[in-house]
């Protein structure tokens, strides 16, 4: 099971794919990839979710895993 985390953008708690950012103090904040792309224009999240903009949760995870190979 993937860890449950809170998305800093939408405040939803789940195990959906995230972009986790390590802050200068060593703490971490996590964004859903779609939230991060929308809120900040993050190139990493935008690239990773390309072609899967409407997918969430396990469907997005499956898309991301399929891109690894």
Secondary structure by P-SEA (a helix, b strand, c coil): ccbbbbccccccccccccccccccccbbbbccaaaaaaacccaaaaaaacccccccaaaaaaaaaaacc
